[in-house]
């Protein structure tokens, strides 16, 4: 890393032959990592962690990703180019609530905990997936209610302490089409599923969770005129995740989620890399 | 989430009494999550994962965080305010190589894999920490060499397949002071530790790693006039992490790192949330 002038010189000095001498780094490109990855996919063994499945729950983020009406889409500007400068780098200009992203308590709560203030322990959690896809397909205004939580528990047992509770509505399939994803009617009211205020209140008061997530653009349903689910979750100092992807690939229980929340000081949230693992 | 006008109304409608009725979300703020976290700190049990330690390896990112001379510091602009708008959100303007961040192959390699193209499996890795702090304190131009890798292996055994190899130089303690962190001399040459080109080449050709990391601003040493360590690692399709924090708190072997790499389409890298766990 260096100012462009220096790098241009460096790039010219670094011939293909140099690359080859450097442990055949360039020659191995593609082939070696592919082998590593194939092996990794079979079994990842760490100290005490056996992982058979790694599932990305993150949408690729780009200027085309749909944003809530309050925000403008992300802008990406190229700063440097491999050919011209020896290296490639962009600048980003984006609102914190863009793409698959975290809501920190500070998003709705004055003096609430910001993104960088969340305890690292709360970013690692057993995941409960509540499948509302069938109801969401029939009624985009459907909300995850207390009954859905108790029905899930009747089938899978009590929500684990420290759980992340994710609402799977199937909405991630619409993310490529902003109109379908936000699903506004003629009056501008949005229509997509979310948590009911009662379910959010139940989770923060009757269970010991660390956060909630949705595959839609908002913790509250799109047609909500208040933001009670947001306020219940964030008001309890917990986190929310919006625009999650691929929740349908997770087991209802048994996966562990890593929330790669942004560590931006004082942030109300921000794009997050979210991965789930299970055995 | 909604345009400001609507939210202002909503915010006014949502009285303290409403908050209390919502499962005492606000009343519980602080107290409840603290209890959850205290419990989490004692033992985090998932499907097959026992975690006694969760260590954040990420510096808080802000406009004050030192950036490489090629880039400008991050800018943060407040878009909405809880008091005025009912919710709080910022906009960020930042170069991809800001804060604790990922270098994707595309950063130095034309048509290399971008940040969003890295295999999710490669973002979860057993960590080897090579402690060079003593030498770095005596000589900021010191480089991690092949001898350091073989010495580490003599003590801890072969580098695990799929490992992330992190250089711990103690440089993270300087991150609050841009001058000390970049450590430029009168001619503008930077002085901080990094990987030697030979060590980088050895790792990608003789071992099966997924990536490397440093607690300094660059994979190559600051005084390097070429970027051979970058090119060796990124040319092999692997990732790099720069500006890591708290590597001194990890065991030399036994931790698993989760790299919350940005999923920005086509990115050369970007700020990453990096967490390590071990039992």
Contacts between the chains, C-beta under 8 A, distances in Angstrom:
chain1	res1	chain2	res2	distance
A	1	B	68	4.6
A	1	B	70	6.3
A	1	B	97	6.7
A	1	B	217	6.9
A	1	B	218	4.9
A	1	B	220	7.9
A	1	B	227	7.4
A	1	B	230	7.8
A	2	B	68	7.6
A	2	B	69	7.2
A	2	B	70	6.5
A	2	B	227	7.6
A	3	B	69	5.4
A	3	B	70	5.2
A	4	B	70	6.7
A	6	B	225	7.6
A	7	B	227	7.5
A	10	B	225	6.7
A	10	B	226	5.2
A	10	B	227	6.0
A	13	B	226	6.5
A	14	B	226	6.1
A	14	B	227	7.6
A	14	B	228	7.4
A	14	B	231	6.5
A	18	B	228	7.5
A	19	B	231	6.4
A	19	B	235	6.3
A	22	B	197	6.0
A	22	B	200	7.4
A	22	B	201	4.6
A	22	B	228	5.7
A	22	B	231	6.5
A	22	B	232	4.6
A	22	B	235	7.5
A	23	B	200	7.3
A	23	B	201	2.7
A	23	B	202	6.3
A	23	B	204	5.5
A	23	B	205	3.8
A	23	B	206	7.6
A	23	B	232	5.7
A	23	B	236	8.0
A	24	B	201	7.9
A	24	B	205	5.8
A	25	B	200	7.7
A	25	B	201	6.4
A	25	B	204	5.5
A	25	B	205	7.5
A	25	B	231	6.3
A	25	B	232	4.0
A	25	B	233	7.3
A	25	B	235	3.7
A	25	B	236	4.8
A	26	B	109	7.7
A	26	B	231	7.6
A	26	B	235	4.4
A	26	B	236	8.0
A	28	B	204	6.5
A	28	B	205	6.9
A	28	B	235	7.7
A	28	B	236	5.0
A	28	B	237	7.7
A	29	B	105	7.4
A	29	B	109	7.0
A	29	B	112	7.4
A	29	B	235	5.6
A	29	B	236	6.0
A	29	B	237	5.1
A	30	B	237	6.0
A	32	B	204	6.9
A	32	B	208	7.8
A	32	B	236	5.7
A	32	B	237	6.9
A	33	B	119	7.6
A	33	B	122	7.2
A	33	B	210	7.7
A	33	B	236	6.6
A	33	B	237	3.9
A	33	B	238	6.3
A	35	B	208	7.6
A	36	B	122	7.4
A	36	B	161	7.3
A	36	B	162	6.2
A	36	B	208	5.2
A	36	B	209	7.8
A	36	B	210	6.4
A	37	B	119	4.8
A	37	B	121	5.7
A	37	B	122	6.4
A	39	B	161	6.4
A	39	B	162	7.2
A	39	B	208	7.5
A	40	B	119	7.6
A	40	B	121	4.2
A	40	B	122	7.0
A	40	B	162	5.2
A	40	B	210	7.6
A	41	B	121	5.8
A	44	B	121	6.8
A	44	B	124	6.4
A	44	B	162	6.7
A	46	B	126	4.9
A	46	B	256	4.1
A	47	B	126	7.4
A	47	B	254	4.8
A	47	B	255	7.2
A	47	B	256	6.5
A	47	B	278	5.6
A	47	B	279	5.4
A	48	B	48	7.8
A	48	B	49	6.8
A	48	B	50	5.4
A	48	B	279	4.6
A	49	B	48	6.8
A	49	B	49	5.0
A	49	B	256	5.7
A	49	B	277	7.9
A	50	B	48	5.3
A	51	B	124	6.9
A	54	B	120	4.8
A	54	B	121	4.9
A	54	B	123	7.9
A	54	B	124	6.1
A	55	B	120	7.2
A	56	B	120	4.4
A	56	B	263	7.6
A	58	B	263	4.4
A	59	B	263	7.0
A	60	B	116	4.7
A	60	B	263	5.4
A	60	B	264	7.5
A	60	B	265	4.6
A	61	B	116	7.7
A	61	B	262	7.4
A	61	B	263	5.5
A	61	B	264	4.9
A	61	B	265	6.5
A	62	B	264	7.0
A	62	B	265	4.0
A	62	B	266	7.5
A	68	B	1	4.7
A	68	B	2	7.6
A	69	B	2	7.2
A	69	B	3	5.5
A	70	B	1	6.3
A	70	B	2	6.5
A	70	B	3	5.3
A	70	B	4	6.8
A	70	B	79	7.9
A	70	B	80	7.0
A	70	B	89	7.6
A	71	B	79	7.5
A	71	B	89	7.5
A	74	B	264	8.0
A	76	B	264	7.4
A	76	B	266	7.7
A	76	B	267	7.9
A	79	B	70	7.9
A	79	B	71	7.5
A	79	B	95	6.3
A	80	B	70	7.1
A	82	B	108	6.9
A	82	B	109	7.1
A	82	B	110	4.6
A	83	B	110	6.7
A	86	B	108	7.6
A	86	B	227	7.7
A	87	B	107	5.8
A	87	B	108	5.3
A	87	B	227	7.7
A	87	B	268	7.5
A	88	B	106	5.8
A	88	B	107	5.9
A	88	B	108	7.4
A	88	B	110	7.9
A	88	B	268	4.7
A	89	B	70	7.6
A	89	B	71	7.5
A	89	B	95	6.1
A	89	B	96	5.1
A	89	B	97	5.8
A	89	B	107	6.7
A	89	B	268	4.8
A	89	B	269	7.4
A	90	B	95	7.6
A	90	B	96	5.3
A	90	B	266	7.9
A	90	B	267	6.2
A	90	B	268	6.3
A	91	B	93	6.8
A	91	B	94	6.8
A	91	B	95	5.2
A	91	B	96	7.4
A	92	B	92	7.0
A	92	B	93	7.3
A	92	B	94	5.9
A	92	B	96	6.9
A	92	B	264	6.8
A	92	B	270	7.4
A	93	B	91	6.8
A	93	B	92	7.3
A	93	B	93	4.7
A	94	B	91	6.8
A	94	B	92	5.9
A	95	B	79	6.3
A	95	B	89	6.1
A	95	B	90	7.5
A	95	B	91	5.2
A	96	B	89	5.2
A	96	B	90	5.3
A	96	B	91	7.4
A	96	B	92	6.9
A	97	B	1	6.7
A	97	B	89	5.8
A	99	B	263	7.3
A	100	B	263	7.0
A	105	B	29	7.5
A	106	B	88	5.8
A	107	B	87	5.8
A	107	B	88	5.9
A	107	B	89	6.7
A	108	B	82	6.9
A	108	B	86	7.6
A	108	B	87	5.3
A	108	B	88	7.4
A	109	B	26	7.7
A	109	B	29	7.0
A	109	B	82	7.2
A	110	B	82	4.6
A	110	B	83	6.7
A	110	B	88	8.0
A	112	B	29	7.4
A	116	B	60	4.7
A	116	B	61	7.6
A	119	B	33	7.6
A	119	B	37	4.8
A	119	B	40	7.6
A	120	B	54	4.8
A	120	B	55	7.1
A	120	B	56	4.4
A	120	B	275	5.7
A	121	B	37	5.7
A	121	B	40	4.3
A	121	B	41	5.8
A	121	B	44	6.8
A	121	B	54	4.9
A	122	B	33	7.3
A	122	B	36	7.5
A	122	B	37	6.4
A	122	B	40	7.0
A	123	B	54	7.8
A	123	B	273	7.6
A	123	B	275	6.3
A	124	B	44	6.4
A	124	B	51	6.8
A	124	B	54	6.1
A	124	B	258	7.8
A	124	B	275	7.0
A	124	B	277	6.6
A	126	B	46	4.9
A	126	B	47	7.4
A	161	B	36	7.3
A	161	B	39	6.4
A	161	B	40	8.0
A	162	B	36	6.3
A	162	B	39	7.3
A	162	B	40	5.2
A	162	B	44	6.7
A	197	B	22	5.9
A	200	B	22	7.3
A	200	B	23	7.3
A	200	B	25	7.7
A	201	B	21	8.0
A	201	B	22	4.5
A	201	B	23	2.8
A	201	B	24	8.0
A	201	B	25	6.4
A	202	B	23	6.4
A	204	B	23	5.5
A	204	B	25	5.4
A	204	B	28	6.6
A	204	B	32	7.0
A	205	B	23	3.7
A	205	B	24	5.8
A	205	B	25	7.5
A	205	B	28	6.9
A	206	B	23	7.6
A	208	B	32	7.9
A	208	B	35	7.7
A	208	B	36	5.2
A	208	B	39	7.5
A	209	B	36	7.9
A	210	B	33	7.8
A	210	B	36	6.4
A	210	B	40	7.6
A	217	B	1	7.0
A	218	B	1	4.9
A	220	B	1	7.9
A	225	B	6	7.6
A	225	B	10	6.7
A	226	B	10	5.1
A	226	B	13	6.4
A	226	B	14	6.1
A	227	B	1	7.4
A	227	B	2	7.6
A	227	B	7	7.5
A	227	B	10	6.0
A	227	B	14	7.6
A	227	B	86	7.7
A	227	B	87	7.6
A	228	B	14	7.3
A	228	B	18	7.5
A	228	B	22	5.7
A	230	B	1	7.8
A	231	B	14	6.4
A	231	B	19	6.4
A	231	B	22	6.5
A	231	B	25	6.3
A	231	B	26	7.6
A	232	B	22	4.6
A	232	B	23	5.8
A	232	B	25	4.1
A	233	B	25	7.3
A	235	B	19	6.2
A	235	B	22	7.5
A	235	B	25	3.7
A	235	B	26	4.4
A	235	B	28	7.8
A	235	B	29	5.6
A	236	B	23	7.9
A	236	B	25	4.7
A	236	B	26	8.0
A	236	B	28	5.1
A	236	B	29	6.1
A	236	B	32	5.8
A	236	B	33	6.7
A	237	B	28	7.7
A	237	B	29	5.1
A	237	B	30	6.1
A	237	B	32	6.9
A	237	B	33	3.9
A	238	B	33	6.4
A	254	B	47	4.7
A	255	B	47	7.2
A	256	B	46	4.1
A	256	B	47	6.5
A	256	B	49	5.7
A	258	B	124	7.7
A	258	B	258	4.3
A	258	B	260	6.9
A	258	B	275	6.8
A	259	B	260	7.6
A	259	B	273	8.0
A	260	B	258	7.1
A	260	B	259	7.6
A	260	B	260	1.8
A	260	B	261	7.3
A	260	B	272	6.9
A	260	B	273	4.1
A	260	B	275	7.7
A	261	B	260	7.3
A	261	B	273	5.6
A	262	B	61	7.4
A	262	B	271	6.7
A	262	B	273	6.5
A	263	B	56	7.6
A	263	B	58	4.4
A	263	B	59	7.0
A	263	B	60	5.4
A	263	B	61	5.5
A	263	B	99	7.3
A	263	B	100	7.0
A	263	B	271	7.5
A	263	B	273	5.7
A	264	B	60	7.5
A	264	B	61	4.8
A	264	B	62	7.0
A	264	B	74	7.9
A	264	B	76	7.4
A	264	B	92	6.8
A	264	B	271	7.6
A	265	B	60	4.5
A	265	B	61	6.5
A	265	B	62	4.0
A	266	B	62	7.5
A	266	B	76	7.7
A	266	B	90	7.9
A	267	B	76	8.0
A	267	B	90	6.2
A	268	B	87	7.5
A	268	B	88	4.6
A	268	B	89	4.8
A	268	B	90	6.3
A	269	B	89	7.5
A	270	B	92	7.4
A	271	B	262	6.7
A	271	B	263	7.5
A	271	B	264	7.6
A	272	B	260	6.9
A	272	B	273	7.4
A	273	B	123	7.6
A	273	B	259	7.9
A	273	B	260	4.1
A	273	B	261	5.6
A	273	B	262	6.5
A	273	B	263	5.7
A	273	B	272	7.4
A	273	B	273	7.0
A	275	B	120	5.7
A	275	B	123	6.4
A	275	B	124	7.0
A	275	B	258	6.9
A	275	B	260	7.8
A	277	B	49	7.9
A	277	B	124	6.6
A	278	B	47	5.6
A	279	B	47	5.5
A	279	B	48	4.6
